[in-house]
Amino acid sequence: MECAVLKAVADRYVMQRAEQERLRADQRVVVAELAEALTARAPDGLDPQFRALFDRAADDRARKRVIVDQIASLTDTSARSLHARLTGHA
């Protein structure tokens, strides 16, 4: 019961704030543009361990999975930095 109350409080006062929704919308744009940029230039732009996986991937689906895994491994800061570097957007 305590966990349910804490989750409800966090949802109401943290997750549903207008600025949080704007932040999540911005993050969705960064992730989508990052995926697009990495896909367009892959394997260039991938970290070495992901580049090796990309090179060994059997098909397009497996290569796309490698790109998704690279993005999932990033922190918010590193995602924004890589996004800026690959797209020229600050």
Secondary structure as GFF3:
##gff-version 3
##sequence-region A 1 90
A	DSSP	alpha_helix	2	10	.	.	.	ID=ss1
A	DSSP	pi_helix	11	15	.	.	.	ID=ss2
A	DSSP	alpha_helix	18	41	.	.	.	ID=ss3
A	DSSP	alpha_helix	48	56	.	.	.	ID=ss4
A	DSSP	alpha_helix	60	72	.	.	.	ID=ss5
A	DSSP	alpha_helix	76	87	.	.	.	ID=ss6
###
